[in-house]
Amino acid sequence: MNSNQALERISAAVSENDVVLFMKGTPQAPQCGFSAVVAKTLTHLGVPFTPMNVLEDDSLRQAVKEYSSWPTIPQLYVKGEFVGGCDIVREMHQNGELAHLMKDKGLV
C-alpha cells in the first residue's frame, strides 16, 4: 500500500467507526505496552472499538503519524476526532474525562 492509499484507509476507518485505536498488535496480543494500556482502558470502560494494527503495513504506520501530526502510536480517535496517545488517554481515564467523553458521545 502506498502512502496515499494508507491515508485513505485511515480516513475511512476514522469516519466509518465511532472509536478507532491505531495500535501495535491487536487487543488480544498487543505488541507494545502503551498499546496494551489504551486497549485495556477502552475495554474496562466497555467501549467497543475498532483496532487497526499498524505493524501489518509500514505505510499505514507512517501515514497515521502524518494524518494526526502526532509522532507516536497508539492513537485514539473518537467520533472522527483525534483524542491522543497513551499518556493522554491514561490521564483522561484517571481523572474521569475519558468516561465522560464516551458518555457524551453516546458510546457507553
Buried (B, 14 or more C-beta within 10 A) or exposed (E): BEEEEBBEBBEEBBEEBBBBBBBBBBBEEBEBEBBBBBBEBBEEBEBEBBBBBBBEBEBBBBBBBEBBEBEEBBBBBBBEEBBBBBEBBBEBBEEEBBBEBBEEBEBE
